[in-house]
Amino acid sequence: MPGMQSNLHDHEWRTHGGCSGLDDDDYFQQTLDRARGMDAALRMRLTSLAGRETTPAELRAAADAYRAGLGATITFQCRTLRDAPAALRNRPFLIEVRQCIDDDGAHGAPGTPLDCASVERRDQGCGRSFRIAELTR
């Protein structure tokens, strides 16, 4: 998350966490744990693709290589970037990876990863290929 100053945590709690059956500490801990798992699955491939173009299928294959079936549980969110180099401003860039998760945990808490197609969730704004932003320091 971009940080507390943006108040994204308030939005996330109101939109997703408040109905999870968890208290806020447990909800954000589970969210962080899942984000770390996704990072472990995709970090190396995303790092190797920095500054280049890829496809949803390539990233899903990387997720599946980490854990069989993981690729079907994720969607990609892309958009064009105003601050991209002029030649790339009309190309979509990956901005977010989301995982579809059932609410079958205790008291409706997040539980089992779902096949995103089964709940009609799909990639947004990515097209057949998209760019991975270059790493900045």
C-alpha positions as CSV (number, residue, x, y, z in Angstrom):
1,M,0.0,0.0,0.0
2,P,1.3,3.5,-0.7
3,G,1.2,4.5,2.9
4,M,-1.0,5.8,5.7
5,Q,-0.9,9.4,4.4
6,S,-3.1,8.4,1.4
7,N,-5.7,6.8,3.7
8,L,-5.9,3.8,1.4
9,H,-6.0,1.6,4.5
10,D,-9.4,3.3,5.5
11,H,-10.8,2.6,2.0
12,E,-9.6,-1.0,2.0
13,W,-11.0,-1.6,5.5
14,R,-14.4,-0.1,4.6
15,T,-14.6,-1.8,1.2
16,H,-13.1,-5.2,1.9
17,G,-12.1,-5.7,5.5
18,G,-15.1,-4.6,7.6
19,C,-17.2,-7.5,6.3
20,S,-14.4,-10.1,6.5
21,G,-15.3,-11.4,9.9
22,L,-11.8,-10.4,11.1
23,D,-10.7,-7.5,13.2
24,D,-8.6,-4.9,11.4
25,D,-5.2,-6.2,12.6
26,D,-6.0,-9.8,11.5
27,Y,-7.4,-8.6,8.2
28,F,-4.4,-6.5,7.3
29,Q,-2.0,-9.2,8.5
30,Q,-3.7,-11.8,6.2
31,T,-3.6,-9.2,3.4
32,L,0.1,-8.7,3.9
33,D,0.8,-12.4,4.1
34,R,-1.1,-13.0,0.8
35,A,0.7,-10.0,-0.9
36,R,4.1,-11.5,0.2
37,G,3.0,-14.9,-1.3
38,M,2.2,-13.2,-4.6
39,D,5.5,-11.3,-4.5
40,A,7.4,-14.6,-4.0
41,A,5.5,-16.1,-7.0
42,L,6.1,-13.2,-9.4
43,R,9.0,-11.0,-8.2
44,M,11.7,-12.7,-10.2
45,R,9.8,-12.7,-13.4
46,L,8.6,-9.1,-13.1
47,T,12.1,-8.0,-12.2
48,S,13.5,-9.7,-15.3
49,L,10.8,-8.1,-17.5
50,A,11.3,-4.5,-16.1
51,G,11.2,-2.1,-19.0
52,R,9.8,-4.7,-21.4
53,E,6.5,-6.0,-22.6
54,T,4.9,-9.2,-21.6
55,T,1.6,-11.0,-21.8
56,P,-0.9,-12.2,-19.2
57,A,-0.2,-15.8,-20.2
58,E,3.5,-15.4,-19.5
59,L,2.9,-14.1,-16.0
60,R,0.3,-16.7,-15.2
61,A,2.8,-19.4,-16.4
62,A,5.3,-17.9,-13.9
63,A,2.7,-18.1,-11.1
64,D,1.9,-21.7,-12.1
65,A,5.6,-22.6,-12.0
66,Y,5.7,-21.3,-8.4
67,R,2.5,-23.1,-7.4
68,A,0.3,-25.2,-9.7
69,G,-3.0,-23.4,-10.4
70,L,-2.0,-20.1,-9.0
71,G,-2.1,-18.4,-12.3
72,A,-5.9,-18.9,-12.6
73,T,-6.5,-17.1,-9.3
74,I,-5.0,-13.8,-10.4
75,T,-6.0,-10.9,-12.6
76,F,-3.9,-8.0,-13.9
77,Q,-4.9,-4.3,-13.9
78,C,-3.2,-2.1,-16.4
79,R,-3.5,1.5,-17.6
80,T,-1.6,4.0,-19.7
81,L,0.8,6.3,-17.8
82,R,1.0,10.0,-18.4
83,D,4.6,10.1,-17.2
84,A,5.7,7.3,-19.5
85,P,8.2,8.1,-22.2
86,A,6.3,9.8,-25.1
87,A,6.7,6.7,-27.4
88,L,5.0,4.5,-24.7
89,R,2.2,6.7,-23.5
90,N,-0.4,4.8,-25.5
91,R,0.7,1.4,-24.2
92,P,-0.8,-0.2,-21.1
93,F,1.5,-0.7,-18.1
94,L,0.9,-3.3,-15.3
95,I,-0.2,-1.4,-12.2
96,E,-1.8,-4.1,-10.0
97,V,-2.0,-7.8,-9.5
98,R,-5.2,-9.1,-7.8
99,Q,-6.0,-12.5,-6.4
100,C,-9.5,-13.9,-6.3
101,I,-10.2,-15.3,-2.8
102,D,-13.4,-17.0,-1.4
103,D,-14.9,-15.9,1.8
104,D,-15.0,-19.4,3.1
105,G,-12.7,-18.8,6.0
106,A,-13.9,-18.8,9.6
107,H,-16.9,-16.4,10.0
108,G,-16.7,-15.3,6.4
109,A,-13.0,-14.4,6.5
110,P,-10.8,-14.7,3.3
111,G,-10.1,-18.3,2.6
112,T,-9.6,-20.4,-0.5
113,P,-8.1,-18.8,-3.7
114,L,-10.7,-19.0,-6.5
115,D,-10.4,-19.4,-10.2
116,C,-11.1,-15.8,-11.3
117,A,-13.0,-16.9,-14.4
118,S,-15.5,-18.8,-12.1
119,V,-16.4,-15.5,-10.4
120,E,-16.3,-13.5,-13.6
121,R,-13.2,-11.5,-12.8
122,R,-10.8,-10.7,-15.6
123,D,-7.9,-8.6,-16.5
124,Q,-8.7,-4.9,-17.0
125,G,-7.0,-2.5,-19.4
126,C,-4.2,-4.9,-20.3
127,G,-5.1,-6.1,-23.8
128,R,-3.0,-8.9,-25.3
129,S,0.3,-7.5,-23.9
130,F,1.4,-4.8,-21.5
131,R,4.6,-3.2,-20.2
132,I,6.4,-3.7,-16.9
133,A,7.7,-0.3,-15.7
134,E,11.5,0.0,-15.4
135,L,12.9,-0.3,-11.9
136,T,13.7,3.1,-10.3
137,R,16.0,3.6,-7.3
